Amino acid sequence: MDERYIKNFWKKVDKKDNSSCWIWIGAHCNHGYGHMRINNKMKMAHRISWIIHFGDIPEGLEVCHKCDNPECVNPSHLFLGTHQDNMDDKKRKGRNKSLQGEMNGASKLKNYQIPSIREKYSTGKYSLRDLGREYGVGFEAIRRIVNHISFKNI
């Protein structure tokens, strides 16, 4: 990595001591991870830190955080793993909970609509596509609802 990028990297790191998180004070993406431009490409700060300290990241591996702090670039808080390793780590630490039902901002349906959808489908008079059109969602969303995959607790 070019020395000028390394020098620029360190200008954007708040390094208190070797054991604490080293906080990225430069630009951040919407998930809280630091990033900076290198050769006209945006690169994640924790990945840059790994490269500075340990060398290239093997293809297919991710740079993961032991500390679960997306702003941290301390190499002793980072480890390499597959995407599955990263997801397993997230699950082990209890950070895999996603918002369910109407609490999920992407949901087009409200909890109170779910019993009606299931009831209509159970009569055999409505297809998944019919219900999807009526409620403004795709048939796959209706299939997941009637099979209790989505909105399980309703």
Secondary structure, 3 states (H helix, E strand, C coil): CCHHHHHHHHHCEECCCCCCCCEECCCECCCCCEEEEECCEEEEHHHHHHHHHHCCCCCCCEEEECCCCCCECCHHHEEEECHHHHHHHHHHCCCCCCCCHHHCCCCCCCHHHHHHHHHHHHCCCCCHHHHHHHHCCCHHHHHHHHCCCCCCCC
